[in-house]
Structures are given as C-alpha cells and as structure tokens.
Amino acid sequence: MSYLKNRDVTVIGAGVAGLSVALAMTRRGANVTVLEKAGAFREVGAGLQISPNAGRVLEALGLTEALNRVAVRSEGVLLHNQNGHRVASLPLAARRPDQNFRFIHRARLVELLEHAARDAGVRITLDHEVTELPDVPLLIGADGLHSRVRTVLNGAAKPFFTGQTAWRALIADDRPDAFARVYMGPGQHLVSYRLGDGLRNIVAVREQTAWADEGWAHEDDPDNLRAAFASFGGPVPDWLARVESTGIWGLFRHEVAPVWQDGQRVILGDAAHPTLPFMAQGAVMAIEDAWVLTECLDRIGDQGAALQRYQALRVPRVRRIVEAANGNARNYHLRGPARLAGHLGLRTISRLAPGALMARFDWIYDYDPLAERP
C-alpha cells in the first residue's frame, strides 16, 4: 500500500535536496509543491561528484539517460603532492565496473531534476521567500545551510570557523581526464576535475587565520588564489592562470541537527547535516535522504512514526560521513615529518595493496538507499 498517494506535501527549497525529494514523492503519487525564494534557476555552484550510492537513487527516479548526457564518467581519484608527483591512485570505478561515478555541474543536475519534477507534476513556485513556516500537513525543509525549518526545530545553530578558506572556480578545459585530482601541500590542498560542457572545476582550500564569510556567493580577486597556491607545480599553475573569476567562502563546522522532525515538519540535506567538502558527499547525502524519507512516508501510515524512522535510519550514516570529511581536512594538510610519513605510506599501500586502500571507502560507495526497509 502506498501511503503517499494523494498526500499534500510542501517543500521549501528547489536545490538538489528539494527537487530530489519532490520528484521521488511525486513518483509515489503525492501532490507536491516546491517553494523557492530565487526568482529563477541560476548557474550557482560549480562541480559535484555523484558516487554510486546516490546514482542508484537518480537512476531509480528515471534519470539515467539525462545524467549520461550531461555528466562525465569518473574513474576515481589521484592524489599528488604539491609538486605534482603522484602519491596514490584510487581507481574507484575499476573496483565497481557495473556502477557509475560521475562528475557534473551543479546547475546541470538541478536543471535535469527540475525538468523531471515538472514533467512528473510537481508545482514549483519561484520568487517565493518563506518568512513564516506555512501550517501544512507535511512540510519538508530542504532550505540549505541557513534553514528556517532547522532553526524552528532546533534553535539557532552555532557553527565555528575551521580556520580554512576555500576558493571555487571554473575554467575552460577540453582535454580528456577521467580522474579527480588532489594536490596536497602543507596547510593547503587543491582539488580539480573535468565537467561536461568543456569545463574544469577547481576547489582550493587553505588554512589561514583571516576569517571569510560562509556561503558561495562571495567574489574574490583571482590573483589572491594564484598567490596562495604559487608554490604548487604540475598542471596547477596553468589551471590557475586561466581563472577569470572566483568565489571564496569560509569553511565552518556544523553539528548534525539533533532534531530532524516534529511529526509535521522535517529536514534533509544541508538543513540537517552540513558537511565540509572533503568527501564529496554533500549533495550525495541529500539525494540519499530524499529516497529514504520517501520510502518511510510511503510505507508507514503514521506520519510521526515515519518521520522518526527516517531520522533513525539516516543519523548514523550521515554522522559517519561528516566525521570522515573532518578527518580528510587534516589528512590533506599534513606538515613536516607527518606529511612525509603519510605520503610514503600512501605510496606504499597504493603500489602493493591498492585494494586495501580503496576498501576504506566501501562503506560509502556500496551503500544502497534502495535497500533500506522502513
């Protein structure tokens, strides 16, 4: 029996989380309305990595062909030192030949989710800023980092600055490259991978005491990015020379929300569990959330019990991923003897036992949200 059929659902936020849950619930017969404060879907953000754990959900929602048109297949991750020399190789796709790792521009993912949602019957209202939460039978807060729904459920958040600032940029690049590349230096690192549409994504993170605001929309002079990473070699100088505009933001640590729901209102994605970008799982966790929340509400007739079950299923997993991302923030920025020892260890394991190195991530990529049983 489908308990979502003909149910009225209101979603705040038309990002990856909001559109994913709207599409999933509409596929089960719900009547879904999405409220989005922006007046139009804009080219915000940059690259995303969609690993198989989220890819399974998107494919189950009927998006395989659309994804294959706009995404780039990823073969895995290559780790380099700041001079450009390879430290370790993680051929993740070769370990899972029947699964897809993808690189995609965030705007392309939002666009295909929007089109699929509208085609399925989701009502999307743009230019609708929610100042007071509507009193509706079921309200889903997919309203991101500064979620009003989270605040109502938990009170004001108290994030703290990690001492790290990140730049994000896109450059033109048509050269084939199927790997995400990480360049690690003392107190800083740079991640880059190709997207569709002839673009390359760059995210560069540096430890510094100067505080930067949280969020993507703060512009910075590209020369500041180039100066911060002037000691890096390999292809990095050429990439940075081609940066024409860049955003900058401070990286803040947030707690996973203690309360996700109150029987009528519920949160998912960044509203529930903001994460540092060092496991490439932020959007992925939101897509997983969307499927599991839909399953719980569709299979459990009592709404309060369904929302409780959703939180119970998701909290252990997202906590573990957030903690892993926090750990990578340290591992990428090792200094002195710890850095030499760490890189030597990675080289040795990558050469002698690459399967053991990649197995550390099996719990992330082999997880199947479709197998959850509320």
C-alpha positions, 0 to 999 in steps of 0.5 A: 500500500502506498501511503503517499498517494494523494498526500499534500506535501510542501517543500521549501527549497528547489536545490538538489535536496528539494527537487530530489525529494519532490520528484521521488514523492511525486513518483509515489503519487503525492501532490507536491509543491516546491517553494523557492525564494530565487526568482529563477534557476541560476548557474550557482555552484560549480562541480559535484561528484555523484558516487554510486550510492546516490546514482542508484537513487537518480537512476531509480527516479528515471534519470539515467539517460539525462545524467549520461548526457550531461555528466562525465564518467569518473574513474576515481581519484589521484592524489599528488603532492604539491609538486605534482608527483603522484602519491596514490591512485584510487581507481574507484570505478575499476573496483565497481565496473557495473556502477557509475561515478560521475562528475557534473555541474551543479546547475546541470543536475538541478536543471535535469531534476527540475525538468523531471519534477515538472514533467512528473507534476510537481508545482514549483513556485519561484520568487517565493521567500518563506518568512513564516513556516506555512501550517501544512500537513507535511512540510519538508525543509530542504532550505540549505545551510541557513534553514528556517525549518532547522532553526524552528526545530532546533534553535539557532545553530552555532557553527565555528570557523575551521580556520580554512578558506576555500576558493571555487572556480571554473575554467575552460578545459577540453582535454580528456581526464577521467580522474579527480585530482588532489594536490596536497601541500602543507596547510593547503590542498587543491582539488580539480576535475573535468565537467561536461560542457568543456569545463574544469572545476577547481576547489582550493582550500587553505588554512589561514587565520583571516576569517571569510564569510560562509556561503558561495556567493562571495567574489574574490580577486583571482590573483589572491588564489594564484598567490596562495597556491604559487608554490604548487607545480604540475598542471596547477599553475596553468589551471590557475592562470586561466581563472577569470573569476572566483568565489571564496567562502569560509569553511565552518563546522556544523553539528548534525541537527539533533532534531530532524522532525516534529511529526509535521515538519522535517529536514534533509540535506544541508538543513540537517547535516552540513558537511565540509567538502572533503568527501564529496558527499554533500549533495550525495547525502541529500539525494540519499535522504530524499529516497529514504524519507520517501520510502518511510512516508510511503510505507508507514501510515503514521506520519510521526512514526515515519518521520522518526524512522527516517531520522533513525535510519539516516543519523548514523550514516550521515554522522559517519560521513561528516566525521570522515570529511573532518578527518580528510581536512587534516589528512590533506594538510599534513606538515613536516615529518607527518606529511612525509610519513603519510605520503610514503605510506600512501605510496606504499599501500597504493603500489602493493595493496591498492585494494586495501586502500580503496576498501576504506571507502566501501562503506560509502560507495556500496551503500544502497538507499534502495535497500533500506526497509522502513 
